[in-house]
């Protein structure tokens, strides 16, 4: 045996890093194994020439004082600096020739919308009260609720339960008669890669709650956030190893696990926390199997859509052509479902929906590009299966058809982006792109889906996966638990770390009492719920 630890963490995405740090701060011995060349998963940035890009962080919410992510960072004792985005316009939604904004502050945004849709004032008042109630539920789950929060959650319990069951389009229709207003409220649905007719109402509302109190961007990008985790883990005595592909997680008859890597190493631990895709976690498991509920969810699992992402280095003056630190969401028309429809029919539209982010405008003081140059990140979604033929091909060896498809999709996104950055194509200094095959290569994302299980009503809280899979000592973290994005994945890691620490304590008490390994019940611990997610496919390839 190459080593014995209290816990082995498989994968160092933000969920794995959070679980590892939560355990390490409790004095547990922790080993973190990363299959890639760098730690961090979607927190891992990359550079091309002098241009630096983030993979999975485009904006973050709830960093304000008292915000849920701020509270998590404080509990983890992580010192990460963020730059606040302009609160007058966090998101710009374009529906054909109509532009509307997400404005910071729930009351401000409600009043902004009421001014533009005066006939919908009553519906807006009701809907924003529902948003407030959903936020109260989250605070109750975190254990930070006030008496007013608890009363609000109880008063709206029936409505909240209903919104957990229905698609967002159906819920919005019960509040608003104006189709354009319904589209504005559903504007950031790309954060969960589903149109309103398929998206969970509860998750969609939590996305809005996540950003409505302000958008933030980590100073220096995602790299400093990742580095803060790594430095804190080292300071707590944790061991981190790169280039360690886990090949099996063997459950031992007497309790505990043996984790084997591609280097021939074998590590023993009573606890394993997996940040691998949940389907891959189950494939790695030997000598045990998850409980029946987990197996049933896996059989029925619908993955999220894959993403196509273009990284642009440019010498175009982005501020001069009208871009700000606000994100741009482009939809061909006010019918968001129509924008998604070709994808579910297996076709890529000529005018695809687009998310556009300018990191150098969000973080102007960092050296993310040469002087007077900028970076842009363009994202759209792809039809299921479109890139499947190349999943098993090695990087840089996927052939001419793959490269032609990338070139074609890149041209479409640049053409659309030029509506918001006129002249962009004449000022491109660098281009790179990521596909669902990239996500599969780097993190074994199921079907190349960037957000784990699709955020449908049937696959969202409380019907999503639990951190405990029914095998004592084995925990799952990442997008399969509360949802996709930095915030929900952090929450999953914190919850799994706390649960694992409790399990280790019970195991130690059993041993002192002369008993066997403790029995651990499968199920969620009511501590942290899901929140809206940030966007981001994987490394380029």
N, C-alpha and C positions, 0 to 999 in steps of 0.2 A: 504494500500500500504506500502511495506517495505522500500521504498526508491525511490528517483527521481534523475536521473543523466542526464548529457548531452548525454552520450553514454554508451551503454552496449555492451561489447565484449563477444561473445559466443565462448569459446575455446581459449586456450593460446598456440597454436603452434606459430611458429615464425611470421606468418602473423598477427595473433591476437595481439601478443605482440607488433609488430611494429606499427600496427594501433593504439593501445591503447596509446603507448608512444608518437606517433606523435600528437595525440589529447591532451594528458596530458601536453605536452610541450607548447601547445597553451593556457593553462589555463583552459581547459575543465574538468568538473568532469566526471570521467570514472570509471566504474565498470567492472571488468574482472571475468567471471565465468568459472571455470574449472571443468569438470565432474570427472576427475581423482584425484588421491591422491597427485600428484605433478604437478607443472606448467611446461610448455615447450613443450608439444607434442613430436615431434621428437628430440628436444633438450634435452629431459629428459634422463640422463644416468641411468644405473642400475648396481648393484654390486652382485656378487655371491662369497661368501667367501671373499678372499682378491683380487679378480679380478674385475676390473671396465671396463665396456663396454659402447660405444656410440651406439645409435639406428639409428640415421639418419645423422651423420656427419662423413664422411670418408676422404674427402679433400674438400677444398674450393678454388675457383679461384678469381681473380680480387681484391686481398687484397693489391696489390702493390700501391704505391703512384699514385693517379689519377684513380685507378681502380674503377669500379662502386660500388662494395660492400664496398670498403674503403670509398667512398664518402657517401654511405648510413649510415655507422657506424658513420662517422663524423657528419652528419646532425642530427643523433639521439643522439649525444654526448655520445656514448657508448665506454667505454674503455675496449677493448678485445685484449689480446695478442695472436699472432699467431707465430708459428714456420714455417719457410720456408722449403719446401722439396728440395731435391737435384735437381737442375735445369738440370743436365746432363741426368737425367732419371726420369721423373714424373710417367709415365705408362710404363709397360713392356707388350707387346702384344705377346702372343704365339699362333702360328697357326701350330699345329702339332709340328714339330721339328724346325720351324723357329721362331726367336725372333727379334722383332723390337720395337723401343722406341718412346715415345712422349718426345721431348726435349724442354726445356724452350726457348721461343723467337721465334716468327713467322719466321724470316729470318733464324735463326739457324736450326729450324726444317725443313724448306723447303730445306736448303742446305744438311742436314743430309739425307733426303729422295732422293734428286737428286743424291747424291753420290752413293746410293744403287740402284737407278732406273734411270740410266743416260738417257735412251731412253724416259723418261717421263718428261724431264726438262721443255719443253714448257707448258705442261698441268699443272705442278706444279706452274709455274709462274702465269698462268691464274687463277688457283684455289685460290692461296694465295692472289691474288688481289681481288677476290670475298669475301674471308674471311675479308679482310681489309674493303671492302665496306659495308659488313653487320655490322661490328663494328662501322663504321661511322654512319650508320642508327640508331643504338642504342644510340650513343652519341647525335645525333640530337633530338631523342625522349626525352632524359634526359635534353636537354637544355644546354649541356656542349660542343657542337660541335665547332670546329674551322672553319674558312672559307674553309680550305682544306678538312675537313670532309664533309662539305655541298656539295662542288663541286664533291667529290668522290661519295657521295650518289646519286647525280643527274646523274652523268655520267653512273652509273651502275644500274639505277632505273629499267630498263626493265629486266635485268638479275635477280635482287633481287626479283622482283615480280614473275618471273617464278619459282625461287627456293622456293617460298612460296607455289607453287601449285603442285610440283612434289615430288615423293619419292626420298630419298637420293641415292638409287642405280641407278636410271635413271640419276640423275645429275652427279654422279661420272663417269658413262659410257661415258658421253659427254666430260670428261676431261682426262680420263686415259684408256689406253688399257690393262694395266697390272692388272690382277685380285688381285694379292697379294697387290699391292699398294692401290687399292680401299678398301681392307679389313683393311689395316693399318689406312687409313683416317677415316674409320668407326669403328675403334677399340673400342672407348668408347661409343658405341651405347647402352650398358647396362645402361648408365646413364639416358636413357629414356625408357628402357625396350622394345625396338622394333628392329627388324632387318632392314638393309638398304632398303629392298624392301618395307617396310611399314612405315618407319620413315619419318617425315617431313624433307626436306632438310634444310630449314631455321633453325629449332631448332637444327639439327645436327651440323650445322656450328656454331651456337651460343654456343653449348657445347664446341667445339674446341676453339673458341675465349675465352671462360670463363677460360680455363686452360692453354692455350698456353703461357701466360705471367707469369706462375708460379703456383705451387700448394702449399697450406698452410694448417696447421692443428692448431686448437685452443689449446693453452697451457692449459693442464689440461683436455682437451676434451671438450665436448659440455656443460658440467655442468656450468663452469665459464661464458660461453656466456649466458646461460639462466639466471644465477644469476645476471649478469650485467643488463639485462632487468628488472628483478624483483626489484632490488635495485633502479634503475632509476625511475621506476613507483611509488614505495613507496615515493621516494624523491619528486616526483611531486604531491603527494596527491592522487594518484589513489588507489582504493580499489580492492583487489584481494581476491577471495574466492575459495577454493578447494572443492571437493566432492559436486559440485553443477551441477547436470545434468539438462540441460534446457529441459523442456517438451513442451513448446509452445512459439511462438513469435506472439502476437496478435496485428494486425494493428488496430488502433483506428480511428473511423469515423472523428474525428476532427484533425487527424494527430498524429504521434508518435506511440509508441508501449508499450505493457505491456509484460514483459518477466517473465515466471513462471518457477520455479525450482521444483525438486523432494522433496525439504524440505518444500514445501508449500509457499515459498516466491514469492512475485510479485514485480517487479521493473518497474518503468515507465521511458521512455527516448524517446526523439525525434529521436534518431539515434541508430540503432543496426548494429554492424559489426559482421558477422558470419565467424568464422574460422572452422566451421563444414564442412564436406563433402557437396558439393553443393546439392546433392540429398537429404541429410538429412536436410539442411537448408529449402528447399522447403516443406519437410514433416512437419517441425515445424511451418510453417507460417499459421496463421489463419486470416480471415477477408480480405485477399487480395491475389493476385496471381501475379507471375512475368509476364513481358511483353511477347508478342507472340514469339519474337526471342529467349528469354531464354527458353521458353517452348519447342520450336522446337528443340533446341540444346539438351535439356534433353531427349526428346523422341528418339533422334538419338545417344545418348551418348554411346561410346564404352570405357569401363574402361581399364586402364592399366593392365598389367599382375601382378599377385601376386608374392611375393618373398618368398623363403625359405632361412633362415639365420642361420648359426651355429656360436656360440660364443665359443672360445677355450681358456682355460688357460693351459699353457704348461711350462715345465722346459727345453725345447729344446733351445739350443743356436741358435737363428734364424739368427743372423749375421754369425755365424760359418758355416751354411749350405747354405749361399749365398743370403739370403733375405736382402733387404734394406728398406728404407722408401718409395720406389716406390710401386705403386699398381701393382698387377699381374692380367692380363686378360687372361684367358685360353679359347681357342677355339679348338675343336678337329681337325679342318682343316681351310684352308683359306676361306672356304665358310661359312660366318657367317649366312646366311639365312638357310643353312642346319642345323646349330646348333639350330635354333629356330623352324624349321619345325615340329619336334615331338610334341612340346608344343601346337601348333595350331591344331594338329591332336589328342590332348587329351592324349599324352603319355609323360612319363618322360624318357629321354635318360639315358642309363647306364653311359655314359661319358658326364655329363652335362657341359655346359659352366660354368665358375666360375670367380668370382671377389674375390680376396684375398687382405686383408689389414692387416698390422701389426701395430696397434696403438702405441705399446710400442717402436717401431723403429721410428715412426713419432714424438713421444713426449717422448724421453728417460729420461727426467729429472723429470717426474711426477711419483707418486707412484701408478701406475695403476695396478701393479702386485707385488707379493712378490719379494725380491731381487733375481736377476738372473733368473727370470721367465718372461714370455711374454704373451701377448694376441694376438689372431688372430680372424678376422671376415671373414667368408666365405659366399658368397651370390650367389644364382642362382635363376632362375625363374621357376614357376610351370604352368602347363596347366590350362586354365580357368575352374573353377568349381571343381577342384581337392579336395579342402578342404571345399566346400560348406556345406556338411552334418554336419559339426561341428560348423558352425557360431553361432548358437543359444545356444550351450551347454556352461555351466559355466566352468570357468577355473578349471583345475585339475580334471574335471569330464567328459572328452570327450571320455573315453573308450579305450579298448585295441587296436582296429583297428587304431585309431588316433595315439597312441603311437608307434605301429608297423611301420606305415608309416613314422613317424618322425625318427625312428631309422634307417630305410632303407635309407632314403634320407641323413641322417647325415653320414652314412657309405660311400655313394657314394661321397659326398663332401670331406670327409677326405681322401679317396683313391686318388682323383684327386689332392688335396692339397699336398699330400705327394710327388708328382713329383717335387714340388718347395721347399718343406721342408722335405727332406728325414729323415725318422725315426720319423716323427711326431706322428704316432699312438701309438708308444711305450712311448711317453712322454706327453700324455694328462693327465692333473691333474683335469680339469673341462670341462664339456660340457653342453651347453644349446642350445635351438633352438627356432626360431620364424617361424610362418606359416602365410598364408593369413587369417586364422581364428583369429590369434592374432591381425592382423591389424584391422579386423572387430570389435573385442571385444573392443579395446582401443580407436579407433577413428572413428568407423563406416565407414571405407573406403569402397566405393562402390565396391561390388564384391571382396573385399579384395585387390584391386589394390593399389599399393603403391605410384603411381605417379599421381593420379587423372585421368582425361580423357586421353586416350592414345594419344601420340604425333604424330598422323597421320597428313598428309597435311590438311585434312578436320577439324581437331580439334586443330590446332595450330594458332598462331598469323598470321593474324588478325581475324581468325574464332573461337578463343577460347571465353570463357565467359568474360563478362565485369564486373567490380566491382559493378556497379549499375545494379540491376536486374529488374528495372522498377517500383519498389515500393519506393516512396519517403522516404528517410531516411534509407533504408536498403541497406547494402553493403556486398559483398562477398569477402573474401580473401583466399589465399592458392593456392594449385597447380592447381585449375581450371582456374586461371586467366592467368598468363604469362607462367606457366609451373611448373614442379617439382623442388625441391631443395631449399636450404637455400636462395640463391640469389634471384630467382624469387619470392619466397614467401615473403621475406623481401620487395621486390619492390611492390608487390600487397598490402601489409599492409601500406606502405608509401603512395601509391597513394590513397587508400581508406581513410586513415586518413586525408590527405589533402582535398579530395573531401568532406568528412563528415564535416570537419571544415568549408569549404566554405558554405555548406548547412546550418549549424547552424547559420552562419553569415547572410545569406539571410533570414532565418526564423526570426531571431531577428529583422532585419530591417523591415520585413513585419509587425511584431507585433507592432513595434513602430509607423509604418505608419497606423496602424489600420486595416490592411488587414488580410487575412487568411494565411494558410500555403503556402509556395512558391511551384511552380511547378518545378520539377527537371527533366530534359531530360535524358533519358537513353542513355548510350553510353560510350565509352572509353575516357579518357583524355590523350592526347599525351604527357605523362611525362616519364614513365619508361617502357621499353620493357622487353622481356624475355631473360634469359641467361641459360647457361648449369647448370645442377643440380648435386647435390651430392647424394650419394646413401643412402638408409636405410629403411628397414622395421620397424615394430613397436616393442613394448615391447614383451618379451618372454612369452610364455604360452604353 
